[in-house]
Amino acid sequence: MAAAVAATSAIAGAGVAIAPAAMADTICGSGYTQFYSSNVYTSGGLFAGTVKVFDSPNNYKCAYFTVSSGTKGSAGWGHSVNIEPSSGGTAHHDSGYYNSYAGPLYAGPGCVDVWASVYGAEDGFFSKSNLCH
């Protein structure tokens, strides 16, 4: 896994901020609302999915990586997502050959660092530090 992450070369475009009440989430659980998302692409430009980050009323964060139809695990693509407190602490990681999403993972309270990757025919990587809401 570390080799796949180190070998990745595609960086996702700028993230898109979402209004706090814009999207409630059922994957993270009750009370979580999305405040950040960013698309992830392979090194060849194939859309791999979207990293989504959510906040709860007690300032805990949740993150997961949705899988695009073009990079499903059943087609040989692997996915991973990681979240950890920006101030230090325990990192949480999930990886595998998923058809819908990797995660959800939780950290907090406070700001978090999030990264995600896709690996298969091509690698792709996304990273964002100090996500706060």
All heavy atoms as an XYZ file, in Angstrom:
945
protein
N       0.823     -1.193      0.000
C       0.000      0.000      0.000
C       0.860      1.247      0.000
O       0.605      2.184     -0.726
C      -0.926     -0.047      1.216
C      -1.822      1.144      1.341
S      -2.855      1.255     -0.099
C      -2.951      2.989     -0.242
N       1.897      1.261      0.841
C       2.757      2.436      0.899
C       3.398      2.699     -0.446
O       3.545      3.842     -0.854
C       3.826      2.258      1.978
N       3.760      1.633     -1.152
C       4.360      1.806     -2.472
C       3.363      2.417     -3.436
O       3.720      3.261     -4.257
C       4.864      0.466     -2.999
N       2.097      1.991     -3.353
C       1.079      2.551     -4.243
C       0.881      4.023     -3.980
O       0.752      4.816     -4.908
C      -0.244      1.799     -4.065
N       0.890      4.396     -2.716
C       0.723      5.804     -2.376
C       1.938      6.600     -2.817
O       1.819      7.678     -3.386
C       0.465      5.973     -0.859
C       0.504      7.430     -0.459
C      -0.867      5.367     -0.492
N       3.130      6.066     -2.590
C       4.346      6.778     -2.953
C       4.464      6.914     -4.460
O       5.028      7.888     -4.959
C       5.565      6.053     -2.390
N       3.945      5.954     -5.188
C       4.076      5.965     -6.639
C       3.035      6.824     -7.327
O       3.112      7.056     -8.516
C       3.986      4.532     -7.166
N       2.076      7.284     -6.602
C       1.012      8.052     -7.243
C       1.523      9.399     -7.707
O       2.381     10.003     -7.101
C      -0.169      8.267     -6.279
O       0.318      8.898     -5.118
C      -0.840      6.965     -5.933
N       0.946      9.845     -8.805
C       1.421     11.108     -9.345
C       0.308     12.081     -9.676
O       0.573     13.240     -9.917
C       2.268     10.847    -10.596
O       1.474     10.215    -11.581
N      -0.927     11.624     -9.743
C      -2.010     12.543    -10.083
C      -2.556     13.175     -8.815
O      -2.853     12.497     -7.859
C      -3.135     11.806    -10.803
N      -2.642     14.456     -8.811
C      -3.197     15.176     -7.673
C      -4.558     15.718     -8.100
O      -4.712     16.275     -9.170
C      -2.301     16.358     -7.256
C      -0.883     15.882     -6.992
C      -2.893     17.106     -6.086
C      -0.650     15.191     -5.687
N      -5.555     15.542     -7.247
C      -6.896     16.032     -7.560
C      -6.910     17.542     -7.599
O      -6.083     18.201     -6.979
C      -7.886     15.530     -6.511
N      -7.876     18.082     -8.324
C      -8.035     19.525     -8.400
C      -8.460     20.111     -7.071
O      -8.611     19.411     -6.087
N      -8.640     21.391     -7.064
C      -9.021     22.089     -5.825
C     -10.331     21.552     -5.293
O     -11.220     21.169     -6.043
C      -9.152     23.581     -6.096
N     -10.453     21.499     -4.002
C     -11.669     21.033     -3.356
C     -12.785     22.038     -3.503
O     -12.572     23.196     -3.827
N     -13.959     21.567     -3.255
C     -15.137     22.409     -3.343
C     -15.769     22.504     -1.966
O     -16.127     21.497     -1.383
C     -16.154     21.814     -4.347
C     -17.399     22.656     -4.405
C     -15.523     21.667     -5.710
N     -15.860     23.682     -1.444
C     -16.505     23.866     -0.141
C     -18.009     23.753     -0.321
O     -18.569     24.244     -1.284
C     -16.147     25.224      0.441
N     -18.653     23.107      0.610
C     -20.101     22.907      0.574
C     -20.695     23.611      1.789
O     -20.151     23.543      2.876
C     -20.446     21.406      0.649
C     -19.741     20.609     -0.460
C     -21.936     21.180      0.626
C     -20.265     20.840     -1.840
N     -21.814     24.255      1.608
C     -22.486     24.914      2.727
C     -22.776     23.890      3.820
O     -23.118     22.756      3.517
C     -23.778     25.561      2.248
N     -22.644     24.257      5.087
C     -22.776     23.296      6.180
C     -24.053     22.470      6.154
O     -24.023     21.287      6.431
C     -22.731     24.171      7.433
C     -21.996     25.378      7.022
C     -22.309     25.580      5.569
N     -25.165     23.049      5.814
C     -26.421     22.307      5.826
C     -26.764     21.750      4.451
O     -27.848     21.245      4.238
C     -27.543     23.208      6.327
N     -25.824     21.826      3.509
C     -26.124     21.446      2.143
C     -26.452     19.970      2.001
O     -27.340     19.614      1.254
C     -24.959     21.806      1.230
N     -25.737     19.115      2.692
C     -25.960     17.699      2.525
C     -25.844     16.981      3.861
O     -24.792     16.993      4.470
C     -24.942     17.108      1.556
C     -25.058     17.602      0.141
S     -23.847     16.830     -0.937
C     -24.443     15.153     -0.970
N     -26.915     16.393      4.299
C     -26.835     15.505      5.449
C     -26.313     14.180      4.925
O     -26.445     13.872      3.746
C     -28.204     15.341      6.083
N     -25.706     13.375      5.782
C     -25.101     12.144      5.308
C     -25.670     10.938      6.027
O     -25.894     10.973      7.228
C     -23.593     12.201      5.510
C     -22.913     11.019      4.897
O     -23.087     10.819      3.681
O     -22.244     10.275      5.614
N     -25.884      9.853      5.286
C     -26.351      8.619      5.898
C     -25.209      7.640      6.125
O     -25.338      6.739      6.934
C     -27.427      7.952      5.033
O     -26.883      7.713      3.729
C     -28.655      8.837      4.916
N     -24.077      7.797      5.444
C     -22.954      6.888      5.615
C     -22.218      7.192      6.921
O     -21.881      6.283      7.671
C     -22.001      6.945      4.406
C     -22.731      6.410      3.173
C     -20.721      6.153      4.670
C     -21.991      6.569      1.882
N     -21.972      8.464      7.212
C     -21.288      8.834      8.461
C     -22.192      8.678      9.663
O     -21.726      8.372     10.754
C     -20.785     10.271      8.387
S     -19.383     10.473      7.263
N     -23.464      8.899      9.491
C     -24.410      8.767     10.587
C     -25.199     10.030     10.824
O     -24.937     11.082     10.242
N     -26.122      9.941     11.711
C     -27.019     11.040     12.032
C     -26.247     12.244     12.558
O     -25.343     12.109     13.377
C     -28.027     10.570     13.080
O     -28.873     11.634     13.435
N     -26.592     13.419     12.090
C     -26.008     14.652     12.583
C     -24.781     15.130     11.824
O     -24.318     16.240     12.045
N     -24.230     14.322     10.935
C     -23.064     14.746     10.162
C     -23.502     15.495      8.918
O     -24.413     15.053      8.215
C     -22.213     13.541      9.750
C     -21.331     13.037     10.855
C     -21.798     12.116     11.775
C     -20.031     13.496     10.988
C     -20.985     11.651     12.801
C     -19.212     13.043     12.006
C     -19.698     12.124     12.902
O     -18.896     11.676     13.911
N     -22.859     16.629      8.643
C     -23.132     17.400      7.434
C     -21.835     17.624      6.666
O     -20.772     17.868      7.250
C     -23.779     18.762      7.757
O     -22.983     19.452      8.695
C     -25.185     18.583      8.306
N     -21.934     17.537      5.361
C     -20.766     17.680      4.497
C     -20.294     19.123      4.466
O     -21.092     20.040      4.319
C     -21.110     17.213      3.088
C     -19.936     17.241      2.142
C     -20.300     16.679      0.780
O     -21.121     15.775      0.676
N     -19.695     17.215     -0.251
N     -18.980     19.313      4.590
C     -18.422     20.657      4.439
C     -17.272     20.714      3.452
O     -16.771     21.789      3.132
C     -17.985     21.240      5.803
C     -16.721     20.663      6.375
C     -15.503     21.279      6.151
C     -16.768     19.522      7.146
C     -14.332     20.763      6.686
C     -15.607     18.997      7.698
C     -14.388     19.616      7.463
N     -16.853     19.566      2.905
C     -15.757     19.570      1.942
C     -15.862     18.332      1.060
O     -16.231     17.249      1.526
C     -14.404     19.549      2.663
C     -13.223     19.611      1.725
C     -12.762     20.834      1.259
C     -12.607     18.457      1.283
C     -11.699     20.891      0.376
C     -11.550     18.514      0.405
C     -11.104     19.726     -0.044
O     -10.053     19.780     -0.925
N     -15.528     18.499     -0.206
C     -15.386     17.358     -1.108
C     -14.391     17.712     -2.197
O     -14.198     18.884     -2.528
C     -16.731     16.956     -1.725
O     -17.160     17.920     -2.656
N     -13.748     16.688     -2.734
C     -12.819     16.883     -3.837
C     -12.790     15.619     -4.684
O     -12.778     14.505     -4.156
C     -11.413     17.186     -3.314
O     -10.547     17.466     -4.394
N     -12.787     15.792     -5.986
C     -12.698     14.664     -6.892
C     -11.271     14.135     -6.932
O     -10.314     14.896     -6.767
C     -13.142     15.057     -8.290
C     -14.619     15.357     -8.351
O     -15.400     14.878     -7.539
N     -15.017     16.168     -9.315
N     -11.135     12.842     -7.176
C      -9.846     12.175     -7.284
C      -9.752     11.584     -8.688
O     -10.714     10.973     -9.171
C      -9.705     11.059     -6.220
C      -8.371     10.344     -6.357
C      -9.873     11.632     -4.822
N      -8.599     11.769     -9.331
C      -8.367     11.274    -10.680
C      -7.119     10.405    -10.710
O      -6.200     10.602     -9.919
C      -8.189     12.454    -11.657
C      -9.418     13.303    -11.779
C      -9.620     14.390    -10.932
C     -10.397     13.002    -12.716
C     -10.764     15.166    -11.028
C     -11.545     13.779    -12.817
C     -11.720     14.853    -11.977
O     -12.854     15.617    -12.058
N      -7.100      9.458    -11.641
C      -5.899      8.662    -11.840
C      -4.856      9.506    -12.575
O      -5.174     10.586    -13.090
C      -6.189      7.401    -12.667
O      -6.519      7.800    -14.004
C      -7.314      6.582    -12.068
N      -3.644      8.991    -12.662
C      -2.582      9.724    -13.355
C      -2.915      9.948    -14.826
O      -2.429     10.893    -15.439
C      -1.248      8.984    -13.222
O      -1.365      7.674    -13.742
N      -3.781      9.114    -15.397
C      -4.198      9.277    -16.790
C      -5.446     10.119    -16.961
O      -5.941     10.289    -18.069
N      -5.976     10.662    -15.852
C      -7.122     11.553    -15.925
C      -8.478     10.888    -15.765
O      -9.509     11.551    -15.899
N      -8.525      9.605    -15.456
C      -9.793      8.910    -15.243
C     -10.377      9.315    -13.890
O      -9.686      9.285    -12.874
C      -9.570      7.392    -15.281
C     -10.783      6.498    -15.032
C     -11.819      6.669    -16.146
C     -10.328      5.045    -14.930
N     -11.658      9.695    -13.872
C     -12.326     10.042    -12.626
C     -12.439      8.795    -11.766
O     -13.046      7.801    -12.158
C     -13.712     10.629    -12.910
C     -14.542     10.875    -11.684
C     -14.132     11.769    -10.713
C     -15.736     10.198    -11.507
C     -14.897     11.994     -9.572
C     -16.523     10.412    -10.384
C     -16.093     11.308     -9.412
N     -11.838      8.826    -10.563
C     -11.803      7.658     -9.681
C     -12.861      7.711     -8.593
O     -13.235      6.684     -8.038
C     -10.424      7.525     -9.049
N     -13.322      8.906     -8.241
C     -14.323      9.045     -7.188
C     -14.183     10.372     -6.482
O     -13.491     11.273     -6.944
N     -14.820     10.477     -5.320
C     -14.844     11.739     -4.580
C     -14.572     11.492     -3.107
O     -15.168     10.592     -2.508
C     -16.222     12.420     -4.724
O     -16.512     12.592     -6.111
C     -16.249     13.776     -4.038
N     -13.667     12.282     -2.556
C     -13.433     12.276     -1.115
C     -14.425     13.253     -0.509
O     -14.546     14.388     -0.977
C     -12.002     12.722     -0.766
C     -11.822     12.852      0.736
C     -10.998     11.765     -1.347
N     -15.133     12.824      0.537
C     -16.108     13.679      1.208
C     -15.758     13.758      2.682
O     -15.415     12.746      3.296
C     -17.520     13.131      1.035
C     -17.954     13.099     -0.428
C     -19.351     12.581     -0.578
C     -19.758     12.608     -2.050
N     -21.165     12.238     -2.207
N     -15.846     14.972      3.238
C     -15.545     15.183      4.652
C     -16.740     15.858      5.307
O     -17.302     16.809      4.765
C     -14.273     16.037      4.842
C     -13.917     16.161      6.318
C     -13.102     15.447      4.059
N     -17.101     15.358      6.480
C     -18.292     15.791      7.196
C     -17.928     16.223      8.606
O     -16.921     15.800      9.160
C     -19.307     14.645      7.264
C     -19.797     14.220      5.923
C     -19.030     13.395      5.115
C     -21.021     14.646      5.453
C     -19.477     13.002      3.870
C     -21.483     14.263      4.206
C     -20.705     13.433      3.408
N     -18.786     17.060      9.184
C     -18.619     17.562     10.543
C     -19.869     17.205     11.343
O     -20.971     17.149     10.796
C     -18.445     19.082     10.504
C     -17.941     19.664     11.800
O     -17.322     18.938     12.594
O     -18.173     20.868     12.025
N     -19.673     16.960     12.629
C     -20.806     16.672     13.517
C     -20.990     17.842     14.479
O     -20.100     18.687     14.613
C     -20.544     15.390     14.302
O     -19.524     15.605     15.259
N     -22.099     17.897     15.168
C     -22.315     18.990     16.119
C     -21.255     19.066     17.227
O     -20.986     20.141     17.746
C     -23.696     18.670     16.712
C     -24.395     17.910     15.644
C     -23.316     17.076     15.002
N     -20.608     17.941     17.545
C     -19.564     17.977     18.581
C     -18.163     18.129     17.990
O     -17.169     17.892     18.659
C     -19.645     16.740     19.484
C     -19.420     15.455     18.733
O     -19.196     15.444     17.528
N     -19.501     14.344     19.440
N     -18.080     18.521     16.698
C     -16.848     18.849     15.991
C     -15.997     17.627     15.642
O     -14.824     17.751     15.341
C     -16.016     19.885     16.762
C     -15.071     20.635     15.849
O     -15.292     20.735     14.644
N     -14.007     21.171     16.424
N     -16.570     16.424     15.694
C     -15.873     15.252     15.184
C     -16.040     15.219     13.673
O     -17.040     15.703     13.140
C     -16.417     13.971     15.818
C     -15.822     13.714     17.171
C     -16.242     14.439     18.278
C     -14.819     12.769     17.341
C     -15.683     14.225     19.529
C     -14.255     12.555     18.592
C     -14.694     13.283     19.677
O     -14.133     13.084     20.903
N     -15.067     14.668     12.988
C     -15.085     14.615     11.525
C     -15.245     13.184     11.050
O     -14.867     12.230     11.727
C     -13.784     15.180     10.947
C     -13.434     16.588     11.399
C     -14.450     17.611     10.968
C     -14.045     19.028     11.301
N     -14.228     19.404     12.691
N     -15.796     13.045      9.852
C     -15.964     11.767      9.178
C     -15.520     11.957      7.734
O     -15.788     13.005      7.130
C     -17.427     11.342      9.229
S     -17.814      9.887      8.215
N     -14.844     10.958      7.193
C     -14.419     11.030      5.795
C     -14.605      9.676      5.133
O     -14.480      8.631      5.777
C     -12.959     11.444      5.696
N     -14.925      9.703      3.850
C     -14.938      8.496      3.048
C     -14.679      8.850      1.592
O     -14.713     10.015      1.196
C     -16.219      7.679      3.221
C     -17.506      8.360      2.836
C     -17.986      8.310      1.534
C     -18.266      9.021      3.789
C     -19.179      8.911      1.194
C     -19.462      9.619      3.456
C     -19.912      9.554      2.155
O     -21.094     10.155      1.826
N     -14.373      7.837      0.800
C     -14.003      7.986     -0.600
C     -15.009      7.192     -1.425
O     -15.018      5.969     -1.385
C     -12.588      7.459     -0.786
C     -12.026      7.472     -2.190
C     -12.565      8.246     -3.188
C     -10.918      6.706     -2.474
C     -12.023      8.263     -4.459
C     -10.355      6.705     -3.741
C     -10.909      7.472     -4.744
N     -15.889      7.891     -2.152
C     -16.844      7.205     -3.021
C     -16.112      6.715     -4.262
O     -15.168      7.342     -4.730
C     -18.002      8.128     -3.440
O     -17.489      9.198     -4.230
C     -18.747      8.663     -2.239
N     -16.541      5.604     -4.793
C     -15.893      4.963     -5.927
C     -16.683      5.246     -7.194
O     -17.915      5.090     -7.212
C     -15.807      3.440     -5.687
C     -15.271      2.722     -6.906
C     -14.960      3.152     -4.449
N     -16.010      5.647     -8.258
C     -16.694      5.882     -9.530
C     -16.978      4.546    -10.213
O     -16.351      3.522     -9.912
C     -15.836      6.749    -10.448
O     -14.800      5.983    -11.038
N     -17.908      4.574    -11.141
C     -18.251      3.343    -11.865
C     -17.080      2.836    -12.703
O     -16.981      1.646    -12.973
C     -19.475      3.578    -12.753
O     -19.206      4.592    -13.699
N     -16.162      3.728    -13.077
C     -15.014      3.341    -13.897
C     -13.860      2.731    -13.131
O     -12.939      2.178    -13.736
N     -13.886      2.823    -11.793
C     -12.770      2.289    -11.003
C     -13.262      1.380     -9.869
O     -12.714      1.392     -8.772
C     -11.895      3.412    -10.416
O     -12.689      4.214     -9.520
C     -11.293      4.288    -11.496
N     -14.253      0.581    -10.145
C     -14.783     -0.322     -9.113
C     -13.775     -1.416     -8.775
O     -12.996     -1.856     -9.617
C     -16.089     -0.952     -9.584
C     -17.232      0.027     -9.596
C     -18.531     -0.674     -9.858
C     -19.663      0.328     -9.705
N     -20.959     -0.321     -9.677
N     -13.832     -1.847     -7.537
C     -12.965     -2.918     -7.086
C     -13.161     -4.203     -7.871
O     -12.205     -4.946     -8.120
N     -14.400     -4.463     -8.298
C     -14.686     -5.664     -9.074
C     -13.998     -5.640    -10.436
O     -13.858     -6.674    -11.080
C     -16.190     -5.851     -9.239
O     -16.760     -4.709     -9.854
N     -13.534     -4.468    -10.869
C     -12.799     -4.332    -12.126
C     -11.292     -4.277    -11.875
O     -10.522     -3.961    -12.779
C     -13.266     -3.086    -12.878
N     -10.864     -4.555    -10.636
C      -9.432     -4.608    -10.336
C      -8.829     -3.346     -9.749
O      -7.616     -3.257     -9.596
N      -9.656     -2.390     -9.371
C      -9.158     -1.143     -8.791
C      -9.236     -1.198     -7.265
O     -10.233     -1.637     -6.702
C      -9.991      0.040     -9.269
C      -9.839      0.330    -10.730
C     -10.570     -0.214    -11.749
C      -8.911      1.214    -11.333
N     -10.150      0.281    -12.946
C      -9.127      1.176    -12.731
C      -7.913      2.046    -10.840
C      -8.388      1.913    -13.627
C      -7.183      2.805    -11.741
C      -7.415      2.737    -13.109
N      -8.200     -0.712     -6.596
C      -8.194     -0.606     -5.146
C      -8.362      0.837     -4.718
O      -8.033      1.767     -5.467
N      -8.881      1.036     -3.511
C      -9.153      2.382     -2.998
C      -8.726      2.460     -1.544
O      -8.823      1.479     -0.816
C     -10.649      2.692     -3.099
C     -11.187      2.465     -4.463
N     -11.622      1.227     -4.875
C     -11.332      3.294     -5.517
C     -12.021      1.310     -6.142
N     -11.862      2.550     -6.550
N      -8.277      3.629     -1.128
C      -7.931      3.815      0.282
C      -8.281      5.232      0.702
O      -8.332      6.150     -0.119
C      -6.451      3.552      0.526
O      -5.651      4.457     -0.186
N      -8.516      5.378      2.006
C      -8.797      6.688      2.591
C      -8.169      6.703      3.977
O      -8.086      5.673      4.647
C     -10.316      6.991      2.629
C     -11.064      6.027      3.521
C     -10.584      8.433      3.025
N      -7.699      7.872      4.387
C      -7.049      8.049      5.680
C      -7.513      9.372      6.288
O      -7.668     10.367      5.575
C      -5.534      8.090      5.478
C      -4.779      8.085      6.781
O      -4.596      7.028      7.374
N      -4.332      9.242      7.234
N      -7.729      9.387      7.603
C      -8.063     10.622      8.315
C      -7.294     10.620      9.628
O      -7.116      9.574     10.257
C      -9.589     10.748      8.571
C      -9.948     12.129      9.132
C     -10.090      9.638      9.460
C     -11.454     12.390      9.212
N      -6.797     11.802      9.993
C      -6.112     11.932     11.277
C      -6.218     13.364     11.768
O      -6.343     14.300     10.968
C      -4.658     11.503     11.182
C      -3.814     12.313     10.227
C      -2.442     11.709     10.067
O      -1.559     12.041     10.885
O      -2.248     10.919      9.131
N      -6.187     13.549     13.081
C      -6.239     14.909     13.627
C      -5.043     15.728     13.144
O      -3.911     15.234     13.136
C      -6.184     14.701     15.139
C      -6.625     13.291     15.353
C      -6.163     12.539     14.143
N      -5.261     16.955     12.731
C      -4.175     17.818     12.275
C      -3.176     18.101     13.386
O      -1.997     18.335     13.126
C      -4.724     19.143     11.732
O      -5.523     18.915     10.598
N      -3.636     18.097     14.617
C      -2.774     18.399     15.754
C      -1.988     17.180     16.223
O      -1.252     17.252     17.199
C      -3.612     18.940     16.913
O      -4.578     17.971     17.284
N      -2.123     16.070     15.545
C      -1.458     14.840     15.933
C      -2.444     13.903     16.594
O      -3.509     14.303     17.027
N      -2.096     12.672     16.649
C      -2.982     11.689     17.242
C      -3.111     10.478     16.344
O      -2.345     10.294     15.399
N      -4.103      9.682     16.613
C      -4.286      8.416     15.918
C      -4.861      8.626     14.527
O      -5.885      9.287     14.352
C      -5.226      7.500     16.720
O      -4.669      7.327     18.021
C      -5.384      6.151     16.048
N      -4.189      8.039     13.531
C      -4.685      8.038     12.163
C      -5.569      6.806     11.971
O      -5.333      5.760     12.577
C      -3.532      8.007     11.181
N      -6.587      6.943     11.139
C      -7.484      5.833     10.816
C      -7.435      5.626      9.313
O      -7.451      6.592      8.541
C      -8.900      6.136     11.280
C      -8.971      6.365     12.759
N      -9.034      5.331     13.663
C      -8.943      7.504     13.475
C      -9.048      5.830     14.886
N      -9.001      7.151     14.801
N      -7.372      4.363      8.896
C      -7.148      4.038      7.491
C      -8.060      2.884      7.069
O      -8.310      1.967      7.846
C      -5.674      3.645      7.299
C      -5.326      3.313      5.893
N      -5.115      4.274      4.941
C      -5.169      2.123      5.274
C      -4.830      3.687      3.792
N      -4.855      2.384      3.967
N      -8.526      2.945      5.828
C      -9.293      1.854      5.248
C      -8.865      1.694      3.796
O      -8.735      2.691      3.070
C     -10.798      2.163      5.329
C     -11.652      1.011      4.818
O     -11.224     -0.154      4.932
O     -12.755      1.283      4.316
N      -8.625      0.463      3.375
C      -8.300      0.222      1.969
C      -8.814     -1.143      1.546
O      -8.989     -2.045      2.374
C      -6.787      0.325      1.732
O      -6.105     -0.687      2.436
N      -9.079     -1.262      0.259
C      -9.564     -2.519     -0.294
C     -10.090     -2.309     -1.701
O      -9.983     -1.219     -2.269
N     -10.668     -3.347     -2.248
C     -11.214     -3.305     -3.602
C     -12.726     -3.098     -3.505
O     -13.508     -4.041     -3.582
C     -10.844     -4.592     -4.338
C      -9.362     -4.670     -4.598
C      -8.496     -5.171     -3.643
C      -8.842     -4.183     -5.782
C      -7.125     -5.213     -3.863
C      -7.479     -4.209     -6.027
C      -6.624     -4.734     -5.057
O      -5.275     -4.741     -5.292
N     -13.116     -1.836     -3.349
C     -14.509     -1.490     -3.074
C     -15.274     -1.125     -4.345
O     -14.715     -0.576     -5.289
C     -14.571     -0.314     -2.096
C     -13.956     -0.649     -0.752
C     -12.800     -0.007     -0.317
C     -14.524     -1.612      0.070
C     -12.234     -0.323      0.903
C     -13.967     -1.934      1.288
C     -12.821     -1.283      1.701
O     -12.263     -1.604      2.911
N     -16.578     -1.398     -4.320
C     -17.457     -1.025     -5.430
C     -18.292      0.204     -5.129
O     -18.898      0.766     -6.037
C     -18.380     -2.188     -5.791
C     -17.623     -3.302     -6.469
O     -16.685     -3.058     -7.226
N     -18.011     -4.529     -6.203
N     -18.360      0.637     -3.872
C     -19.162      1.817     -3.548
C     -18.350      2.882     -2.807
O     -18.295      4.016     -3.246
C     -20.408      1.442     -2.750
O     -20.049      0.692     -1.605
N     -17.697      2.534     -1.681
C     -16.893      3.536     -0.986
C     -15.918      2.873     -0.008
O     -16.152      1.769      0.476
C     -17.768      4.546     -0.236
C     -18.703      3.950      0.781
C     -18.308      3.746      2.102
C     -20.004      3.604      0.432
C     -19.166      3.203      3.036
C     -20.876      3.065      1.365
C     -20.447      2.864      2.657
O     -21.299      2.319      3.583
N     -14.835      3.588      0.253
C     -13.878      3.221      1.302
C     -14.178      4.106      2.496
O     -14.396      5.298      2.352
C     -12.447      3.443      0.832
N     -14.169      3.547      3.694
C     -14.543      4.283      4.886
C     -15.925      3.838      5.325
O     -16.393      2.787      4.898
N     -16.599      4.561      6.145
C     -16.245      5.873      6.704
C     -15.243      5.739      7.863
O     -15.177      4.716      8.527
C     -17.576      6.415      7.222
C     -18.336      5.179      7.611
C     -17.921      4.126      6.605
N     -14.485      6.816      8.049
C     -13.504      6.909      9.123
C     -13.784      8.159      9.939
O     -14.256      9.158      9.397
C     -12.094      6.979      8.542
C     -11.689      5.812      7.645
C     -10.354      6.105      6.984
C     -11.629      4.517      8.429
N     -13.422      8.119     11.218
C     -13.752      9.221     12.119
C     -12.518      9.720     12.861
O     -11.623      8.939     13.182
C     -14.798      8.758     13.145
C     -16.066      8.281     12.491
C     -16.210      6.958     12.100
C     -17.108      9.160     12.243
C     -17.371      6.511     11.491
C     -18.270      8.727     11.639
C     -18.396      7.402     11.255
O     -19.545      6.973     10.638
N     -12.489     11.016     13.152
C     -11.423     11.636     13.947
C     -11.957     12.921     14.549
O     -12.958     13.470     14.099
C     -10.199     11.943     13.093
N     -11.250     13.395     15.551
C     -11.632     14.682     16.113
C     -11.688     14.628     17.616
O     -11.278     13.635     18.208
N     -12.164     15.646     18.224
C     -12.679     16.856     17.576
C     -11.532     17.730     17.047
O     -10.388     17.538     17.431
C     -13.435     17.556     18.689
C     -12.743     17.146     19.937
C     -12.249     15.740     19.690
N     -11.866     18.646     16.180
C     -10.879     19.577     15.647
C     -10.655     19.383     14.164
O     -11.416     18.714     13.477
N      -9.573     19.968     13.688
C      -9.220     19.909     12.268
C      -8.599     18.556     11.944
O      -8.023     17.904     12.810
C      -8.244     21.026     11.932
S      -8.893     22.666     12.300
N      -8.706     18.155     10.681
C      -8.189     16.860     10.260
C      -7.382     16.976      8.969
O      -7.556     17.917      8.192
C      -9.325     15.837     10.049
C      -9.999     15.503     11.367
C     -10.337     16.318      9.025
N      -6.499     15.996      8.778
C      -5.789     15.800      7.516
C      -6.414     14.567      6.865
O      -6.647     13.559      7.537
C      -4.305     15.554      7.747
C      -3.621     16.700      8.467
O      -4.138     17.839      8.420
O      -2.558     16.466      9.072
N      -6.676     14.648      5.566
C      -7.333     13.566      4.849
C      -6.553     13.272      3.576
O      -6.108     14.195      2.899
C      -8.793     13.948      4.489
C      -9.461     12.863      3.667
C      -9.594     14.243      5.749
N      -6.379     11.996      3.267
C      -5.854     11.624      1.958
C      -6.586     10.392      1.450
O      -7.166      9.642      2.226
C      -4.346     11.440      1.951
C      -3.747     10.326      2.763
C      -3.116     10.448      3.964
C      -3.689      8.931      2.437
N      -2.683      9.218      4.396
C      -3.009      8.269      3.473
C      -4.154      8.178      1.359
C      -2.779      6.903      3.473
C      -3.929      6.798      1.356
C      -3.245      6.186      2.400
N      -6.558     10.233      0.146
C      -7.186      9.080     -0.488
C      -6.366      8.696     -1.708
O      -5.667      9.530     -2.287
C      -8.617      9.409     -0.901
N      -6.449      7.433     -2.087
C      -5.746      6.993     -3.284
C      -6.547      5.921     -3.998
O      -7.397      5.253     -3.417
C      -4.341      6.471     -2.944
O      -4.422      5.300     -2.161
N      -6.253      5.795     -5.273
C      -6.795      4.733     -6.111
C      -5.594      4.057     -6.761
O      -4.600      4.725     -7.082
C      -7.793      5.280     -7.158
C      -7.153      6.302     -8.071
C      -8.431      4.155     -7.955
N      -5.640      2.747     -6.905
C      -4.521      2.032     -7.513
C      -5.067      0.886     -8.351
O      -6.089      0.294     -8.047
C      -3.534      1.547     -6.449
C      -4.161      0.898     -5.233
C      -4.290     -0.486     -5.140
C      -4.644      1.668     -4.180
C      -4.879     -1.076     -4.029
C      -5.232      1.075     -3.062
C      -5.346     -0.296     -2.998
O      -5.930     -0.885     -1.908
N      -4.408      0.648     -9.434
C      -4.831     -0.372    -10.391
C      -4.039     -0.175    -11.661
O      -2.817     -0.103    -11.635
N      -4.748     -0.042    -12.794
C      -4.080      0.205    -14.059
C      -3.283      1.511    -14.017
O      -2.247      1.650    -14.667
C      -5.103      0.250    -15.191
N      -3.761      2.464    -13.236
C      -3.089      3.749    -12.997
C      -3.303      4.094    -11.534
O      -4.280      3.685    -10.935
C      -3.699      4.868    -13.852
C      -3.689      4.616    -15.325
C      -4.551      5.630    -16.078
O      -5.286      6.411    -15.444
O      -4.488      5.615    -17.305
N      -2.400      4.874    -10.973
C      -2.550      5.331     -9.601
C      -3.072      6.767     -9.578
O      -2.909      7.508    -10.550
C      -1.214      5.299     -8.849
C      -0.716      3.877     -8.628
O      -1.545      2.949     -8.626
O       0.495      3.703     -8.459
N      -3.659      7.142     -8.478
C      -4.100      8.517     -8.267
C      -4.073      8.812     -6.783
O      -4.202      7.909     -5.945
N      -3.901     10.068     -6.436
C      -3.753     10.431     -5.030
C      -4.361     11.799     -4.757
O      -4.268     12.699     -5.582
C      -2.265     10.450     -4.665
C      -1.988     10.704     -3.215
C      -2.252      9.734     -2.266
C      -1.461     11.911     -2.806
C      -1.995      9.965     -0.919
C      -1.202     12.149     -1.465
C      -1.469     11.176     -0.523
N      -4.980     11.948     -3.600
C      -5.522     13.214     -3.123
C      -5.038     13.409     -1.693
O      -4.986     12.461     -0.913
C      -7.055     13.183     -3.131
C      -7.664     14.238     -2.254
C      -7.841     15.526     -2.724
C      -8.015     13.960     -0.946
C      -8.369     16.505     -1.906
C      -8.549     14.933     -0.121
C      -8.722     16.212     -0.614
N      -4.697     14.646     -1.348
C      -4.300     14.953      0.028
C      -4.719     16.376      0.364
O      -4.551     17.288     -0.438
C      -2.782     14.816      0.171
O      -2.382     15.168      1.470
N      -5.258     16.559      1.566
C      -5.628     17.892      2.035
C      -5.369     17.952      3.535
O      -5.837     17.099      4.288
C      -7.104     18.172      1.732
C      -7.560     19.568      2.100
C      -6.994     20.594      1.153
C      -7.607     21.953      1.443
N      -7.039     23.003      0.624
N      -4.614     18.950      3.955
C      -4.285     19.108      5.362
C      -5.121     20.205      6.012
O      -5.575     21.130      5.332
C      -2.802     19.482      5.516
O      -1.999     18.444      5.041
N      -5.290     20.061      7.300
C      -5.915     21.100      8.147
C      -7.321     21.484      7.680
O      -7.641     22.659      7.557
C      -4.998     22.320      8.220
C      -5.226     23.084      9.496
O      -5.532     22.505     10.536
N      -5.062     24.380      9.441
N      -8.156     20.472      7.460
C      -9.557     20.735      7.121
C     -10.316     21.027      8.406
O     -10.391     20.195      9.300
C     -10.170     19.518      6.421
C      -9.782     19.320      4.979
C     -10.262     17.967      4.489
C     -10.357     20.415      4.123
N     -10.856     22.227      8.476
C     -11.575     22.668      9.666
C     -12.961     23.139      9.261
O     -13.184     23.598      8.153
C     -10.851     23.837     10.329
S      -9.169     23.471     10.809
N     -13.854     23.070     10.209
C     -15.193     23.590      9.965
C     -15.764     24.113     11.269
O     -15.582     23.606     12.300
C     -16.099     22.497      9.406
C     -17.441     23.019      9.055
N     -18.548     22.718      9.791
C     -17.855     23.838      8.084
C     -19.591     23.296      9.267
N     -19.199     23.989      8.228
